[in-house]
Amino acid sequence: MEVLQNLESMIKTHISRIDHLKNESKKHADLLKNTFINDTTYKLHEDRAKEAARVKSKTRSEILKRQEVATIAQKVKDFKSELKELEGALSDYLREYARLSGTNEIETEDGEIHEIIYIAKLVKKSSRNK
């Protein structure tokens, strides 16, 4: 019981520290951003870069309108979507495999041993229920 209380205390301390660092980081990032905004040379270069980016974006859009390029772009999108689905399913399968086998390792077809790991993440309960 004491170990659990200590662990909970460490978690709460880390959450507080993370929140504090996020706030401090945001303040300093804003100061840095304002420094750049108020520099005339930087502003001039930024405006030129934005114009170049607009030209690049327009050129990209024109190229993507070509039938052969549009076909390739759609294939890339489809591959990414399928990959995301397969990775999600693999995660579920690995979790179940580890639960049923009692081990956190699996040997692949090429003979390599891989370790099954889990990444925990803290999400506010209210945001998950929306």
QUIFEN-V534099 format. One record per backbone hydrogen bond with DSSP energy under -0.5 kcal/mol. CO is the residue of the C=O (numbers start at 1). NH is the residue of the N-H. If there is no record, write none. Layout:
co:CO nh:NH
co:CO nh:NH
This chain:
co:1 nh:5
co:2 nh:6
co:3 nh:7
co:4 nh:8
co:5 nh:9
co:6 nh:10
co:7 nh:11
co:8 nh:12
co:9 nh:13
co:10 nh:14
co:11 nh:15
co:12 nh:16
co:13 nh:17
co:14 nh:18
co:15 nh:19
co:16 nh:20
co:17 nh:21
co:18 nh:22
co:19 nh:23
co:20 nh:24
co:21 nh:25
co:22 nh:26
co:23 nh:27
co:24 nh:28
co:25 nh:29
co:26 nh:30
co:27 nh:31
co:28 nh:32
co:29 nh:33
co:30 nh:34
co:31 nh:35
co:32 nh:36
co:33 nh:37
co:34 nh:38
co:36 nh:39
co:38 nh:40
co:39 nh:43
co:40 nh:44
co:41 nh:45
co:42 nh:46
co:43 nh:47
co:44 nh:48
co:45 nh:49
co:46 nh:50
co:47 nh:51
co:48 nh:52
co:49 nh:53
co:50 nh:54
co:51 nh:55
co:52 nh:56
co:53 nh:57
co:54 nh:58
co:55 nh:59
co:56 nh:60
co:57 nh:61
co:58 nh:62
co:59 nh:63
co:60 nh:64
co:61 nh:65
co:62 nh:65
co:63 nh:66
co:66 nh:70
co:67 nh:71
co:68 nh:72
co:69 nh:73
co:70 nh:74
co:71 nh:75
co:72 nh:76
co:73 nh:77
co:74 nh:78
co:75 nh:79
co:76 nh:80
co:77 nh:81
co:78 nh:82
co:79 nh:83
co:80 nh:84
co:81 nh:85
co:82 nh:86
co:83 nh:87
co:84 nh:88
co:85 nh:89
co:86 nh:90
co:87 nh:91
co:88 nh:92
co:89 nh:93
co:90 nh:94
co:91 nh:95
co:92 nh:96
co:93 nh:97
co:94 nh:98
co:95 nh:99
co:96 nh:100
co:97 nh:101
co:98 nh:102
co:104 nh:116
co:106 nh:108
co:106 nh:114
co:108 nh:111
co:112 nh:108
co:112 nh:114
co:114 nh:106
co:115 nh:117
co:118 nh:120
co:121 nh:123
co:124 nh:127
co:124 nh:128
co:125 nh:129
co:127 nh:130
